[in-house]
Amino acid sequence: MKYYLFIAIMTATFTLAFTAIVWRVGLRYRLYPAIRERDVHKTPKPRIGGVAMYFGVLAAFALSSQVPYFSIIWAKPSVVWSVLAAATLIVVIGVADDLWDLDWTIKLGAQFLAAGIVVGFGGFQIFYLPFGTQLVVSSWVSFALSVLAIVVVMNAVNFIDGLDGLVAGVGLIANLVFFVYTYLVLRDTGASTYSSLAPFIAVVLIGVCIGFLPLNWAPSKLFMGDSGALLIGLLMATAALALIGSLDPALLGDNNAFGRSQLLGAFIPIVLPVVVVLLPLLDFGMAIIRRMGKGLSPFSPDRKHLHHRMLDMGHSDRDAVLVFFAWTAVISLGVLLMYIGTAQDWDAGYWPGVAFVLVGIAACIAVTLLPSASRAVPRDAADAPSSSDASASVDPPDSPTHPDAPAPNEPRTA
């Protein structure tokens, strides 16, 4: 555990330093597009924070190559390099889209290519599905399902990127839960070492999100952009596939290593990785149905995402983000408790987790649907923070109206 903690701390430190540098570069070279009608923010801010997150990921992997504990991760260099190559491609295409607004077909094609690199060269695949007796899928079905899963998760995470700190915070919570889960699974399946790629990627994302949040929390100084959101989605999906693909299907049958409940034991390796991104997946699914129902492209932008709806209900930007955090924590922690209760042979089994989810959902619904009087007060547009889904705009940083502009006779910081 101490090695994972070391990686998380160092990754957060590296990412924070890179984020400060990228922010200054973004201001100096005015790397921000115009504000769009659907955007929440009203002042221009750099939208290339994903570059800093990417450098944080590179630093973490480079550091791991020098730590003997993680030598097993580098036992097959092609696996690591496939992940980094896909991450590089997705960040490059994300930055290009953030700056020049690429056609959605180009972005989607790049996402499928990145997913294909991870699956084809890295070997991250869904080899079986736990339906009754284990269903082992054919190689081409495995490839197609795995690529599709990565692309869906990438877009789902990107779709919720609309408020300051939202994706970074959700990513932090989701990966904390996923890291604990993978660590417990390695223990319960009798793994010879806790050093594995799935928990390593999760802990790297924890560090990246922690390091990025200080400059992205409301009121933010910069956004992660598509490059950052797609990077988080890519790595989360890759970590999930790394875990699922490494499990022996025999462990999920009768008397499985995941506890007394065959049903829960069989499905938990797939359920929890999905649950930690449940909110993004829900928003993604609703958007696809909504847009295709109108005869539009599923990737045509609009202002009807879940975070937009919460703002329209009267929530402030920051409160809406905290509500999202609560939903993510309740669902993911609840399923984690179900696993722990079953695997540890608690007398109550998975019912404590079920109770936690039910009570938590009730509380989240109350907070979501009944905003307080203070939340119902119209938001001050000038103070409205924004997201990496947003862009930059009207007043350049040189303008005295820009919040990051230097005072008269004050030297520029960028």
C-alpha positions, 0 to 999 in steps of 0.5 A, spaced: 500 500 500 505 504 501 508 504 494 501 506 491 501 512 496 507 514 494 505 514 487 499 518 488 502 523 492 508 524 487 503 524 481 499 529 484 505 533 485 507 533 478 500 534 476 499 540 480 506 543 477 504 541 470 497 544 471 500 551 473 505 551 467 500 549 462 495 555 465 500 560 464 502 558 457 494 558 456 494 565 458 500 568 454 498 565 448 491 565 448 489 558 448 481 559 448 476 559 443 470 563 443 464 562 448 458 558 446 451 559 447 451 552 451 457 554 456 456 556 463 462 560 464 462 567 462 469 569 462 475 566 458 479 561 461 485 556 457 481 549 456 488 545 455 488 542 462 488 535 459 495 536 457 498 537 464 494 531 466 497 527 461 504 529 463 502 527 470 500 520 467 507 520 463 511 522 470 507 516 474 509 511 469 516 513 468 517 513 476 514 506 476 519 504 471 524 505 477 520 502 483 522 495 483 515 493 486 512 495 480 516 491 475 511 486 474 507 492 470 513 493 466 514 485 465 510 486 458 512 493 456 508 493 450 502 493 454 504 499 458 506 502 451 499 501 448 496 505 454 501 511 453 500 511 445 492 511 446 493 516 451 497 520 447 493 520 441 487 522 445 490 528 448 492 530 441 485 530 438 482 532 444 487 539 444 485 540 437 478 539 438 478 544 444 482 549 440 479 548 433 472 545 434 473 538 430 468 535 426 465 529 431 466 524 426 474 525 426 473 525 434 470 519 434 474 515 429 480 517 433 477 514 439 476 508 436 483 508 434 485 509 441 481 504 443 483 499 438 490 500 440 489 499 447 485 492 446 489 490 440 496 491 442 495 491 450 490 485 450 485 489 454 479 485 453 472 482 455 473 474 454 467 472 458 460 474 460 457 472 467 451 469 464 449 463 468 455 458 466 460 462 464 460 465 457 466 465 453 466 470 447 469 469 441 475 473 439 472 478 434 466 479 439 471 480 445 475 485 441 468 489 438 465 489 445 472 491 449 473 497 443 466 499 444 466 499 452 472 504 452 469 509 447 462 509 451 466 510 457 470 516 454 464 519 451 460 518 457 466 522 462 466 527 457 459 528 456 458 530 464 464 535 463 460 542 464 462 545 471 468 547 475 471 541 478 466 536 476 469 531 472 476 531 476 472 530 483 467 524 480 474 521 477 477 522 484 471 519 488 470 513 482 477 511 482 478 511 490 473 506 490 475 502 484 482 502 487 480 499 494 475 494 490 481 492 486 486 491 492 481 487 495 479 483 489 487 481 489 487 479 496 481 475 495 483 471 489 490 469 492 494 473 488 501 473 489 502 480 489 498 487 490 502 490 484 497 490 478 496 494 472 488 496 474 490 498 481 496 502 479 492 506 473 486 507 478 491 510 483 495 514 478 488 517 476 487 519 483 493 523 483 492 526 477 485 529 479 488 531 486 493 535 482 488 538 477 483 540 482 486 546 485 486 550 479 479 547 476 475 548 483 470 553 482 472 559 481 477 555 476 483 558 472 483 553 467 479 547 464 481 540 462 477 540 456 476 534 451 483 532 452 483 531 460 476 528 460 477 523 454 484 521 458 480 520 464 475 516 461 480 512 457 484 510 463 478 508 467 475 503 462 482 500 461 483 499 468 476 496 468 478 491 462 485 490 466 481 487 472 476 483 468 481 480 463 485 478 469 480 474 473 479 467 472 472 465 470 472 459 474 473 463 480 466 466 479 462 459 479 459 455 485 463 457 491 466 462 488 472 467 491 467 472 491 463 470 497 456 466 498 452 469 493 453 466 486 449 471 483 453 477 486 460 474 486 459 473 478 457 480 476 461 484 481 467 484 477 463 487 471 458 491 476 462 495 480 467 498 474 460 500 471 457 503 477 463 508 478 461 511 472 454 510 472 452 518 472 456 519 466 453 513 463 446 515 464 447 522 462 451 519 455 445 515 454 440 520 455 443 525 450 444 519 445 436 518 446 434 525 446 438 527 440 437 521 435 429 522 437 430 529 434 433 526 428 440 529 430 447 527 430 448 523 437 454 528 438 451 534 436 451 539 442 446 542 446 444 544 453 440 539 456 446 535 460 444 533 467 449 539 470 445 544 466 438 541 468 441 542 475 442 549 474 436 550 471 433 547 478 436 553 482 442 549 484 448 553 484 454 551 480 458 549 486 452 545 489 450 542 483 457 539 483 457 537 490 450 533 489 454 529 483 459 527 488 454 525 493 450 521 487 457 518 485 459 516 492 453 513 494 452 508 488 459 506 488 460 505 495 454 501 496 456 496 491 463 496 494 460 494 501 455 489 498 462 486 495 465 486 502 459 484 506 459 478 501 466 476 500 467 477 508 462 472 509 458 477 513 452 474 517 448 480 513 451 478 506 450 484 502 444 487 505 448 493 509 450 495 502 443 495 499 441 499 505 446 504 504 444 505 497 437 505 498 438 511 504 443 514 500 439 515 494 433 517 498 438 523 501 440 524 494 434 525 491 431 530 496 437 534 495 437 534 488 429 535 487 429 540 493 434 546 492 434 550 498 432 558 498 439 560 497 440 555 491 433 558 488 436 565 487 438 567 480 446 566 479 450 572 478 452 570 471 459 574 472 461 569 478 458 563 474 464 558 474 464 553 468 467 547 466 472 544 461 466 542 456 466 550 456 470 554 452 473 561 452 471 567 450 469 574 449 474 578 454 481 576 453 486 576 459 489 583 457 482 586 458 481 589 465 474 585 466 478 578 465 478 575 472 486 573 471 488 580 468 493 584 472 492 590 475 494 597 472 502 597 473 502 590 475 507 585 471 503 580 467 504 573 471 503 569 464 
